[in-house]
């Protein structure tokens, strides 16, 4: 508002000087400056009166590097703006709006890192061509988007599988998909009933319940509580933010791959109990959301690491010097360490999301050497 006032005062001064010195030539620029200032204020004010900027955001969650679509709509007031731009922070550059009553934008944004994102509001800047008068309108903002870690394939060492974890996992070492991850010799005791899962053998169906209520239920076995593979995400002392992101992606990818091949459990940082993810993937959306919000923290709770008949996959973002003591002491069918920086000279068992998985025995021999 200062510039048009200064311009009008300058025009008034020229008019007074013309009257004082009886010089008609000073009236023309003086009146011109006054009219210019008034016209700039009036045109910009009318264009801003009733103007709106509306953002229609996309979903509340999005996977890393997937397109996040949103629409931005701009409507001006009684007159089209003489100049200005629509500033959308997610777009990265201003969009000119001079002479337009309205403008609509469709934007595809990609987030390269997981986590919570707060979308800053867009701005509508209306000004005259000489920038004497400027009005700025701020749109609605504060929308929250959670960027989920992407799922990558589980492949054999040196493999280059593409696609989802389910498809790419076909190239993994047989030990990951075979009986090594199962506790086939564990004692099987009935622990209760659960909804029938397609593909379960008929011997597991609880026929009395089917006869009484017509509902398909199957027996749940005690061995299933600890024979499924357990993924432990260790977010303590990460080597870098990028290493922590790789570890989270690896944990997410392994969880999806193992769940689709029979089920698994995952222990998240600061949690006291593992979360079971079965082949129907019912618990996966909540686990995926919590993985997106993982930050650096303490080591996994030792109380949650009981004896297991199935494999334990310890996913860590730390710079590996030696195997974690909690994993060394943990009885399990097989123990893997999954890390972005495996020890040199150790033959990897599988690769996933920029991390390498090695058997604990191999790591210990390599460190001792």
C-alpha positions as CSV (number, residue, x, y, z in Angstrom):
1,X,0.0,0.0,0.0
2,X,3.0,2.3,0.4
3,X,3.9,2.4,-3.3
4,X,0.6,3.7,-4.6
5,X,0.4,6.3,-1.8
6,X,3.9,7.5,-2.6
7,X,3.1,7.6,-6.3
8,X,-0.1,9.6,-5.7
9,X,1.8,12.0,-3.4
10,X,4.4,12.5,-6.1
11,X,1.7,13.3,-8.6
12,X,0.1,15.8,-6.2
13,X,3.5,17.4,-5.6
14,X,3.9,17.9,-9.4
15,X,0.5,19.4,-9.6
16,X,1.3,21.9,-6.8
17,X,4.6,22.7,-8.4
18,X,2.8,23.4,-11.7
19,X,0.4,25.7,-9.9
20,X,3.2,27.5,-8.0
21,X,5.3,28.1,-11.0
22,X,2.4,28.5,-13.4
23,X,3.8,25.6,-15.5
24,X,1.1,23.6,-17.3
25,X,3.6,21.0,-18.4
26,X,3.8,19.7,-14.8
27,X,0.1,19.0,-14.6
28,X,0.2,16.2,-17.1
29,X,2.6,13.9,-15.3
30,X,1.1,14.9,-11.9
31,X,-2.4,13.9,-12.9
32,X,-1.1,10.8,-14.6
33,X,0.6,9.6,-11.5
34,X,-2.5,10.2,-9.4
35,X,-4.7,8.3,-11.9
36,X,-2.2,5.5,-12.2
37,X,-2.1,5.0,-8.4
38,X,-5.9,5.1,-8.1
39,X,-6.4,2.7,-11.0
40,X,-3.9,0.2,-9.6
41,X,-5.6,0.2,-6.2
42,X,-9.1,-0.1,-7.7
43,X,-8.4,-2.8,-10.3
44,X,-6.4,-5.0,-7.9
45,X,-9.0,-4.5,-5.1
46,X,-11.9,-5.5,-7.4
47,X,-10.0,-8.5,-8.7
48,X,-9.3,-9.6,-5.2
49,X,-12.8,-9.1,-3.9
50,X,-14.4,-12.5,-3.6
51,X,-11.3,-14.3,-5.1
52,X,-10.8,-17.8,-3.8
53,X,-8.1,-20.5,-4.0
54,X,-9.1,-24.1,-3.3
55,X,-7.1,-27.2,-3.1
56,X,-8.6,-30.7,-3.5
57,X,-5.9,-32.9,-2.1
58,X,-5.3,-36.6,-2.9
59,X,-5.5,-39.5,-0.4
60,X,-4.1,-39.3,3.1
61,X,-1.5,-42.0,2.4
62,X,0.8,-42.5,-0.5
63,X,3.7,-44.9,-1.2
64,X,7.1,-43.5,-1.9
65,X,7.6,-42.3,-5.5
66,X,4.0,-43.0,-6.4
67,X,2.1,-40.1,-8.0
68,X,0.2,-38.0,-5.5
69,X,-2.6,-36.2,-7.4
70,X,-4.2,-33.0,-6.3
71,X,-6.2,-30.2,-8.0
72,X,-5.9,-26.5,-7.4
73,X,-8.7,-24.1,-8.5
74,X,-8.5,-20.3,-8.6
75,X,-11.4,-17.9,-9.0
76,X,-10.9,-14.2,-9.2
77,X,-13.3,-11.4,-8.1
78,X,-15.3,-8.9,-10.1
79,X,-12.5,-8.2,-12.6
80,X,-9.8,-10.4,-14.0
81,X,-6.4,-9.6,-12.3
82,X,-4.1,-7.2,-14.2
83,X,-1.2,-9.4,-13.2
84,X,0.0,-11.8,-10.6
85,X,0.6,-15.5,-10.1
86,X,-0.7,-18.6,-8.4
87,X,2.0,-20.0,-6.0
88,X,1.6,-23.7,-5.2
89,X,4.4,-25.0,-3.0
90,X,4.1,-28.5,-4.3
91,X,4.4,-27.3,-7.9
92,X,7.7,-25.5,-7.4
93,X,7.2,-22.5,-9.7
94,X,4.5,-19.7,-10.0
95,X,1.7,-19.9,-12.5
96,X,0.8,-16.6,-14.2
97,X,-2.9,-15.5,-13.9
98,X,-3.0,-12.2,-15.6
99,X,-6.3,-11.6,-17.5
100,X,-7.8,-14.9,-16.3
101,X,-11.1,-15.2,-14.4
102,X,-10.2,-18.7,-13.2
103,X,-7.4,-21.2,-13.4
104,X,-7.3,-24.9,-12.7
105,X,-4.2,-27.0,-12.1
106,X,-3.7,-30.8,-11.8
107,X,-0.5,-31.7,-10.1
108,X,1.2,-35.0,-9.7
109,X,3.7,-34.9,-6.9
110,X,6.1,-37.7,-5.9
111,X,7.6,-38.0,-2.4
112,X,11.0,-39.7,-2.3
113,X,11.1,-40.4,1.4
114,X,8.6,-41.9,3.9
115,X,7.2,-40.0,6.8
116,X,4.5,-37.4,7.7
117,X,4.2,-34.4,5.4
118,X,2.2,-31.2,6.1
119,X,1.2,-29.5,2.9
120,X,1.7,-25.8,3.0
121,X,-1.2,-23.7,1.7
122,X,-1.1,-22.2,-1.7
123,X,-1.1,-18.4,-2.3
124,X,-2.9,-16.2,-4.8
125,X,-0.9,-13.0,-5.6
126,X,-2.8,-10.3,-7.5
127,X,-0.9,-7.2,-8.5
128,X,-0.8,-4.5,-11.2
129,X,1.9,-4.7,-14.0
130,X,4.0,-1.9,-12.3
131,X,3.8,-3.7,-8.9
132,X,2.4,-0.6,-7.2
133,X,-0.3,-2.5,-5.3
134,X,-0.3,-6.1,-4.3
135,X,-3.0,-8.3,-2.6
136,X,-2.2,-11.8,-1.4
137,X,-4.7,-14.5,-0.6
138,X,-3.8,-17.6,1.3
139,X,-5.7,-20.8,0.6
140,X,-6.6,-23.6,2.9
141,X,-3.6,-25.7,4.1
142,X,-2.4,-27.9,6.8
143,X,-3.4,-31.2,5.1
144,X,-1.4,-34.1,6.3
145,X,-0.1,-36.9,4.1
146,X,1.7,-40.0,5.3
147,X,4.3,-41.3,2.9
148,X,4.5,-45.1,3.2
149,X,7.7,-47.1,2.6
150,X,7.7,-48.7,-0.8
151,X,7.7,-52.5,-1.2
152,X,10.6,-53.9,-3.1
153,X,11.4,-57.5,-4.3
154,X,13.3,-60.1,-2.3
155,X,16.0,-61.4,-4.6
156,X,18.9,-63.8,-4.7
157,X,22.4,-62.2,-4.2
158,X,23.1,-60.1,-7.3
159,X,19.6,-60.5,-8.6
160,X,17.7,-57.7,-10.3
161,X,14.1,-58.7,-9.8
162,X,11.5,-56.1,-10.4
163,X,8.0,-55.6,-9.3
164,X,6.3,-56.2,-6.0
165,X,7.8,-58.2,-3.2
166,X,5.6,-61.1,-4.1
167,X,6.8,-61.4,-7.7
168,X,10.4,-60.4,-7.1
169,X,10.7,-62.8,-4.2
170,X,10.6,-65.8,-6.5
171,X,14.3,-65.2,-7.2
172,X,15.3,-65.5,-3.5
173,X,17.4,-68.2,-2.1
174,X,15.4,-71.4,-1.5
175,X,16.3,-71.2,2.2
176,X,14.1,-68.2,2.6
177,X,11.0,-69.8,1.1
178,X,11.6,-73.4,2.3
179,X,11.2,-75.2,5.6
180,X,14.1,-73.3,7.1
181,X,11.6,-70.6,8.1
182,X,9.2,-73.1,9.6
183,X,9.1,-75.1,12.8
184,X,7.9,-78.4,11.4
185,X,9.1,-80.3,14.4
186,X,7.4,-78.1,16.9
187,X,4.8,-79.6,19.3
188,X,1.3,-78.8,17.9
189,X,-1.3,-78.1,20.5
190,X,-4.8,-76.6,20.0
191,X,-4.8,-73.0,21.2
192,X,-8.3,-71.9,20.1
193,X,-10.3,-71.2,16.9
194,X,-10.0,-68.6,14.2
195,X,-11.8,-67.8,10.9
196,X,-11.1,-70.3,8.2
197,X,-8.4,-69.4,5.8
198,X,-8.7,-70.4,2.2
199,X,-6.3,-73.3,1.5
200,X,-6.1,-74.7,5.0
201,X,-6.5,-78.5,5.1
202,X,-9.9,-80.0,6.0
203,X,-8.4,-81.6,9.1
204,X,-8.0,-78.2,10.6
205,X,-11.7,-77.3,10.3
206,X,-13.7,-77.3,13.5
207,X,-16.7,-79.3,12.2
208,X,-18.8,-79.0,15.4
209,X,-18.9,-75.2,15.0
210,X,-19.8,-75.6,11.3
211,X,-22.6,-78.0,12.3
212,X,-24.0,-75.7,15.0
213,X,-23.6,-72.2,13.5
214,X,-22.8,-72.8,9.9
215,X,-19.6,-70.7,10.3
216,X,-16.3,-72.0,9.0
217,X,-13.7,-71.9,11.7
218,X,-10.3,-73.7,12.0
219,X,-8.2,-74.8,14.8
220,X,-5.3,-72.5,15.8
221,X,-2.2,-74.3,16.9
222,X,0.2,-73.2,19.7
223,X,3.2,-73.8,17.4
224,X,1.9,-71.2,15.0
225,X,2.4,-68.5,17.7
226,X,6.2,-68.9,17.4
227,X,6.9,-70.9,14.3
228,X,6.1,-68.1,11.9
229,X,9.1,-66.0,10.9
230,X,9.7,-62.9,13.1
231,X,11.0,-59.6,11.6
232,X,12.7,-57.4,14.2
233,X,13.2,-53.8,13.2
234,X,16.1,-52.2,15.1
235,X,16.0,-48.4,14.7
236,X,18.8,-47.7,17.2
237,X,22.0,-45.9,16.3
238,X,21.3,-45.7,12.5
239,X,24.3,-45.0,10.3
240,X,22.3,-42.3,8.5
241,X,18.8,-41.3,7.7
242,X,19.1,-43.0,4.3
243,X,20.3,-46.2,6.1
244,X,17.2,-46.1,8.4
245,X,14.9,-45.6,5.4
246,X,16.5,-48.6,3.7
247,X,16.1,-50.7,6.8
248,X,12.4,-49.7,7.0
249,X,11.8,-50.6,3.4
250,X,13.6,-53.9,3.9
251,X,11.4,-54.7,6.9
252,X,8.2,-53.8,5.0
253,X,9.2,-55.8,1.9
254,X,10.1,-58.9,3.9
255,X,6.9,-58.6,5.9
256,X,4.8,-58.5,2.7
257,X,6.8,-61.3,1.1
258,X,6.7,-63.6,4.1
259,X,3.0,-62.9,4.9
260,X,2.0,-63.9,1.3
261,X,4.0,-67.1,1.7
262,X,2.3,-68.3,4.9
263,X,2.4,-65.5,7.4
264,X,4.9,-63.8,9.7
265,X,5.2,-61.5,12.7
266,X,6.9,-58.1,13.0
267,X,8.3,-56.4,16.0
268,X,8.4,-52.6,15.6
269,X,10.5,-50.2,17.6
270,X,9.1,-49.3,21.1
271,X,6.6,-52.1,20.9
272,X,6.4,-54.9,23.5
273,X,4.6,-57.5,21.4
274,X,5.1,-58.6,17.7
275,X,2.2,-58.0,15.3
276,X,1.1,-61.0,13.3
277,X,0.5,-60.5,9.6
278,X,-1.2,-63.5,8.0
279,X,-1.6,-64.4,4.4
280,X,-4.9,-62.5,4.1
281,X,-2.9,-59.2,4.9
282,X,-5.6,-57.9,7.2
283,X,-3.1,-56.4,9.6
284,X,-0.8,-55.1,7.0
285,X,-2.3,-51.6,6.4
286,X,-1.8,-50.7,10.1
287,X,1.7,-52.1,10.1
288,X,2.6,-50.2,6.9
289,X,1.4,-46.9,8.4
290,X,3.4,-47.5,11.6
291,X,6.5,-48.3,9.5
292,X,6.2,-44.9,7.7
293,X,6.5,-43.1,11.1
294,X,9.5,-45.0,12.5
295,X,12.1,-42.7,13.9
296,X,15.5,-43.4,15.6
297,X,15.0,-45.0,19.0
298,X,16.2,-47.6,21.4
299,X,16.9,-51.3,20.7
300,X,14.0,-53.8,20.5
301,X,12.4,-54.8,23.8
302,X,14.1,-57.9,25.1
303,X,10.8,-59.1,26.8
304,X,9.3,-59.5,23.3
305,X,12.1,-61.8,22.1
306,X,11.2,-65.2,23.5
307,X,12.3,-68.6,22.1
308,X,11.0,-69.2,18.6
309,X,10.8,-72.2,16.3
310,X,10.7,-70.1,13.2
311,X,13.4,-67.8,11.7
312,X,14.2,-64.4,13.1
313,X,15.2,-61.7,10.7
314,X,17.0,-58.8,12.5
315,X,16.7,-55.7,10.3
316,X,19.1,-52.9,11.5
317,X,20.3,-49.6,10.1
318,X,23.4,-49.5,12.3
319,X,26.9,-49.8,10.9
320,X,27.4,-53.5,11.5
321,X,30.5,-54.4,13.5
322,X,29.2,-57.6,15.3
323,X,26.0,-59.5,15.6
324,X,23.5,-58.0,18.2
325,X,23.8,-59.9,21.5
326,X,20.1,-60.3,21.8
327,X,20.0,-62.1,18.5
328,X,23.0,-64.3,19.3
329,X,21.3,-65.5,22.5
330,X,17.9,-66.0,20.9
331,X,16.9,-69.6,20.2
332,X,15.4,-69.7,16.7
333,X,15.1,-71.9,13.7
334,X,17.4,-69.6,11.7
335,X,18.8,-66.2,12.5
336,X,19.4,-63.6,9.8
337,X,20.9,-60.1,10.0
338,X,19.6,-57.7,7.3
339,X,21.5,-54.5,7.0
340,X,22.6,-51.9,4.3
341,X,26.3,-52.5,5.3
342,X,27.1,-56.2,5.7
343,X,30.5,-57.2,6.7
344,X,33.1,-57.6,3.9
345,X,33.8,-61.1,2.6
346,X,30.5,-62.6,3.8
347,X,28.4,-64.4,1.2
348,X,24.8,-62.9,1.4
349,X,21.7,-65.1,1.5
350,X,19.4,-62.6,-0.1
351,X,19.0,-58.9,-1.0
352,X,16.0,-56.6,-0.5
353,X,15.6,-52.8,-0.7
354,X,19.3,-52.0,-0.7
355,X,19.9,-54.3,2.3
356,X,21.7,-57.6,2.4
357,X,20.6,-60.6,4.5
358,X,23.2,-62.9,6.0
359,X,22.9,-65.9,8.3
360,X,24.1,-65.2,11.8
361,X,26.7,-68.0,11.9
362,X,28.3,-66.6,8.8
363,X,28.4,-63.1,10.3
364,X,30.0,-64.4,13.5
365,X,32.7,-66.3,11.6
366,X,33.4,-63.3,9.4
367,X,33.7,-61.0,12.4
368,X,35.9,-63.4,14.3
369,X,38.2,-63.7,11.3
